[in-house]
Amino acid sequence: MRKYRLLIIDDLMEDRVFLKNSLEKNCEALIVDELIDIAHAKDKIEQSDYELILCKWRASEGKELIQWIRDHPIKCNMPLITFTDVDDKDGIVNSIKYGANAYLIAPFSVDKLIQKIMVINERLDRRQFGRCKANNPVLLKFGSSFSDGELIDISMGGLYGVFIFEDTFPRILEKVIINLEYENQPMVFEVHGTILRIEVSDIFEGSTSLKMSIKFVDLTDKDNKYLDGFLLSLDSNS
């Protein structure tokens, strides 16, 4: 199954290794590559399909890398997070000015980094795609487990819904399969996705209700055709 790929650029080996090991330990669906400097980043980015870049801010090199990504014909929308030292306020301002999606001030926790990654991905999805309100039934498959749920809203880029879980729970960045059902029609189709956000909705005896934001991934032309038809059906029923 396809993994979520991330590149860390940091000149301190101990920091790179700590971030890489901590991220991969907390997110099984994550593959982390590392580089010692920005100078070799362009070739690495060209050769690999990264979903996000995490880069220590270095004024001249950082500006050049961000502008190169933003001007790239294919990689221009790649999310990028910079991190700086506590006293580097100019670095924070400049990294955002030149096109970084977010920043972190070192030292920071891995949980805070993961939260930033999830927020950026969800924000980009909502900015790129219009969302339709919905309450259609949906089935979530993760690993060997299943969960019944109901849509809250959906777009060509992903969905937001509420799901019921009993014993086994999914994890952030886990790859899942979603079965979407047309309302009042015996038609179901399947798409793949990545979990971006999880929040507790309610707790019942023996089960838990979770709200989840899921980004669609690896969509084929057939998937896009079905999704487009699904969204049109929601518009016609509204």
Backbone torsions as a table, in degrees:
resi	resn	phi	psi	omega
1	MET	NA	141.2	-177.1
2	ARG	-62.0	138.0	-178.7
3	LYS	-102.8	161.8	175.7
4	TYR	-89.0	119.0	-173.3
5	ARG	-103.0	136.2	-177.7
6	LEU	-135.5	142.3	178.0
7	LEU	-115.4	127.8	175.5
8	ILE	-105.4	129.6	176.6
9	ILE	-118.5	113.4	-176.4
10	ASP	-155.9	135.3	-177.5
11	ASP	-79.2	-12.1	179.2
12	LEU	-98.1	114.7	-174.9
13	MET	-60.5	-41.8	-177.4
14	GLU	-63.6	-34.5	178.2
15	ASP	-70.8	-41.7	178.8
16	ARG	-61.9	-47.4	-177.8
17	VAL	-64.0	-41.0	178.8
18	PHE	-62.0	-47.6	-179.5
19	LEU	-63.4	-45.2	-179.6
20	LYS	-59.9	-50.8	-177.6
21	ASN	-65.1	-40.4	-178.2
22	SER	-68.0	-42.8	179.7
23	LEU	-64.8	-46.5	-178.5
24	GLU	-68.2	-29.6	176.8
25	LYS	-70.4	-39.0	-177.5
26	ASN	-82.6	-23.8	-176.6
27	CYS	-132.1	100.6	-177.0
28	GLU	-64.8	-23.5	-177.8
29	ALA	-86.0	5.7	-174.1
30	LEU	-104.3	133.1	170.6
31	ILE	-114.3	125.2	-175.8
32	VAL	-115.3	122.8	170.8
33	ASP	-102.0	161.2	-177.0
34	GLU	-138.8	150.2	176.5
35	LEU	-136.2	148.9	-179.0
36	ILE	-83.9	-25.6	-178.3
37	ASP	-147.5	163.6	-178.6
38	ILE	-71.8	-27.0	-174.0
39	ALA	-56.5	-34.2	-178.4
40	HIS	-97.1	5.2	-173.5
41	ALA	-69.1	-36.5	-175.5
42	LYS	-59.7	-47.7	179.7
43	ASP	-61.5	-42.0	-179.3
44	LYS	-63.4	-42.8	-179.4
45	ILE	-67.9	-39.7	178.7
46	GLU	-62.2	-35.7	-173.3
47	GLN	-85.5	-14.5	-172.8
48	SER	-129.6	156.5	178.4
49	ASP	-99.6	84.9	179.9
50	TYR	-88.6	142.0	174.2
51	GLU	-88.3	-19.1	-177.8
52	LEU	-161.2	147.3	175.6
53	ILE	-114.5	131.7	174.0
54	LEU	-114.9	114.8	-168.8
55	CYS	-131.8	129.3	171.5
56	LYS	-69.2	131.8	-174.7
57	TRP	-74.2	124.6	170.8
58	ARG	-129.5	118.6	-163.9
59	ALA	-42.5	-67.7	-173.4
60	SER	-70.6	-46.1	-179.0
61	GLU	-67.6	-39.3	180.0
62	GLY	-63.5	-43.5	178.2
63	LYS	-61.0	-45.1	-178.7
64	GLU	-62.0	-42.7	-178.8
65	LEU	-65.7	-46.7	-179.3
66	ILE	-61.1	-45.3	-179.4
67	GLN	-65.6	-35.7	177.3
68	TRP	-63.6	-42.9	178.6
69	ILE	-64.6	-46.9	-176.9
70	ARG	-66.6	-24.6	178.2
71	ASP	-93.2	-5.1	-175.9
72	HIS	-71.5	136.9	-177.2
73	PRO	-66.0	-22.4	-177.9
74	ILE	-116.1	-40.7	-173.1
75	LYS	-88.8	5.9	-168.2
76	CYS	-61.8	-25.7	-178.8
77	ASN	-97.7	8.6	-178.8
78	MET	-63.8	125.5	178.3
79	PRO	-64.3	143.0	-179.2
80	LEU	-140.4	127.3	176.7
81	ILE	-112.8	129.1	174.2
82	THR	-103.8	152.8	173.0
83	PHE	-131.9	143.9	-173.1
84	THR	-133.6	168.7	174.2
85	ASP	-73.6	159.1	-175.2
86	VAL	-55.3	-39.6	-173.5
87	ASP	-89.6	6.0	-176.2
88	ASP	-96.8	68.2	-178.8
89	LYS	-68.4	-35.3	177.6
90	ASP	-63.0	-37.0	177.9
91	GLY	-61.9	-40.8	178.1
92	ILE	-60.1	-51.0	-178.0
93	VAL	-61.9	-45.8	-176.0
94	ASN	-69.5	-38.0	-179.1
95	SER	-63.3	-39.2	176.9
96	ILE	-70.9	-40.3	179.2
97	LYS	-57.7	-40.3	-176.2
98	TYR	-84.2	-9.2	172.8
99	GLY	127.9	6.6	174.2
100	ALA	-67.0	148.1	-179.1
101	ASN	-81.7	-26.8	-178.2
102	ALA	-164.7	168.2	177.8
103	TYR	-138.9	158.7	173.8
104	LEU	-132.7	147.6	177.5
105	ILE	-104.2	121.9	-179.7
106	ALA	-74.2	143.8	-2.2
107	PRO	-80.6	149.1	178.3
108	PHE	-137.3	156.1	-178.5
109	SER	-83.5	155.3	176.5
110	VAL	-63.9	-36.0	177.7
111	ASP	-60.1	-40.7	179.6
112	LYS	-67.1	-38.1	177.5
113	LEU	-63.4	-46.5	179.3
114	ILE	-60.1	-41.3	178.8
115	GLN	-61.6	-41.6	177.7
116	LYS	-61.3	-43.3	-179.9
117	ILE	-60.2	-45.1	-178.6
118	MET	-64.9	-43.4	-179.4
119	VAL	-62.3	-43.2	-179.6
120	ILE	-62.5	-47.3	-179.3
121	ASN	-61.2	-43.3	179.9
122	GLU	-67.3	-39.6	179.7
123	ARG	-63.8	-42.8	179.5
124	LEU	-64.1	-39.0	178.8
125	ASP	-63.5	-45.3	-177.7
126	ARG	-69.2	-30.2	177.9
127	ARG	-72.7	-35.0	-174.4
128	GLN	-82.4	-34.6	-173.3
129	PHE	-121.4	138.7	171.7
130	GLY	-74.1	141.9	-176.2
131	ARG	-106.3	143.2	177.0
132	CYS	-111.5	133.4	173.6
133	LYS	-68.5	145.1	-177.8
134	ALA	-159.8	160.0	173.1
135	ASN	-138.1	26.4	-179.3
136	ASN	-67.9	149.5	175.1
137	PRO	-68.1	148.5	-179.1
138	VAL	-145.5	142.7	178.3
139	LEU	-113.3	128.8	-179.9
140	LEU	-106.3	129.6	176.2
141	LYS	-114.9	126.0	177.2
142	PHE	-141.0	122.7	-173.3
143	GLY	61.2	-126.5	176.8
144	SER	-103.7	14.6	-175.7
145	SER	-110.2	162.8	-179.5
146	PHE	-133.3	154.8	174.5
147	SER	-146.9	132.3	174.4
148	ASP	-83.9	144.0	-179.7
149	GLY	-152.6	-174.5	179.9
150	GLU	-141.9	136.4	179.8
151	LEU	-67.6	149.1	168.2
152	ILE	-109.6	-47.8	169.4
153	ASP	-153.8	164.8	-174.5
154	ILE	-153.9	149.7	175.4
155	SER	-140.3	-176.7	174.8
156	MET	-69.7	-14.3	-177.8
157	GLY	-100.9	-17.5	-177.6
158	GLY	171.8	-173.6	-178.8
159	LEU	-140.9	161.5	173.7
160	TYR	-129.4	125.9	-175.4
161	GLY	-152.9	173.3	178.7
162	VAL	-116.3	135.6	-173.5
163	PHE	-132.7	151.1	179.6
164	ILE	-105.6	129.4	179.8
165	PHE	-126.8	147.3	179.7
166	GLU	-110.8	-71.5	-175.2
167	ASP	-105.0	-40.6	-173.6
168	THR	-108.5	135.4	-178.4
169	PHE	-119.5	144.1	176.3
170	PRO	-77.2	171.2	-179.0
171	ARG	-122.4	157.3	174.7
172	ILE	-55.5	136.8	179.8
173	LEU	72.1	4.5	177.0
174	GLU	-70.5	140.6	176.8
175	LYS	-81.1	134.3	-176.1
176	VAL	-134.1	167.3	173.6
177	ILE	-119.3	134.6	-177.7
178	ILE	-118.8	127.9	171.6
179	ASN	-98.9	117.1	179.8
180	LEU	-101.9	136.6	-178.1
181	GLU	-114.9	131.8	172.0
182	TYR	-67.5	142.8	-179.9
183	GLU	-70.2	127.7	177.2
184	ASN	60.0	25.5	177.9
185	GLN	-136.1	141.6	-179.6
186	PRO	-81.2	55.3	-177.0
187	MET	-131.8	127.5	-179.0
188	VAL	-131.7	139.1	172.3
189	PHE	-136.2	162.5	-168.6
190	GLU	-119.7	135.4	174.8
191	VAL	-134.2	158.6	178.2
192	HIS	-100.5	150.4	-178.6
193	GLY	-153.5	172.3	175.9
194	THR	-125.2	132.8	179.8
195	ILE	-75.6	123.7	-179.7
196	LEU	-101.8	-31.3	-176.5
197	ARG	-149.6	141.6	177.5
198	ILE	-133.4	132.4	175.2
199	GLU	-142.4	143.3	-180.0
200	VAL	-72.1	127.9	177.4
201	SER	-95.9	-45.7	-179.2
202	ASP	-162.8	157.6	178.0
203	ILE	-124.6	126.2	179.1
204	PHE	-116.3	171.0	175.9
205	GLU	-68.0	113.4	177.4
206	GLY	86.9	-1.7	-179.8
207	SER	-155.1	162.6	179.8
208	THR	-133.1	137.3	176.8
209	SER	-99.1	123.7	-179.5
210	LEU	-120.8	137.2	170.2
211	LYS	-92.8	133.7	-175.7
212	MET	-136.0	141.2	171.6
213	SER	-103.4	125.7	-175.4
214	ILE	-125.6	127.7	176.9
215	LYS	-94.0	130.2	177.2
216	PHE	-72.0	140.1	178.8
217	VAL	-135.4	159.2	175.0
218	ASP	55.1	38.4	-178.9
219	LEU	-72.9	132.0	174.5
220	THR	-90.3	171.7	175.7
221	ASP	-59.4	-37.0	178.3
222	LYS	-65.7	-41.8	177.2
223	ASP	-59.7	-46.2	-179.5
224	ASN	-63.0	-36.2	178.4
225	LYS	-65.4	-45.1	178.9
226	TYR	-64.7	-42.5	-179.9
227	LEU	-63.6	-41.6	179.0
228	ASP	-61.6	-42.9	177.6
229	GLY	-65.6	-37.2	179.2
230	PHE	-63.6	-44.7	-179.5
231	LEU	-67.0	-36.9	176.7
232	LEU	-63.8	-36.6	178.4
233	SER	-66.0	-34.2	177.5
234	LEU	-68.0	-40.8	178.6
235	ASP	-62.7	-40.0	-177.4
236	SER	-71.7	-24.3	-179.6
237	ASN	-90.4	-9.8	-175.9
238	SER	-83.5	NA	NA
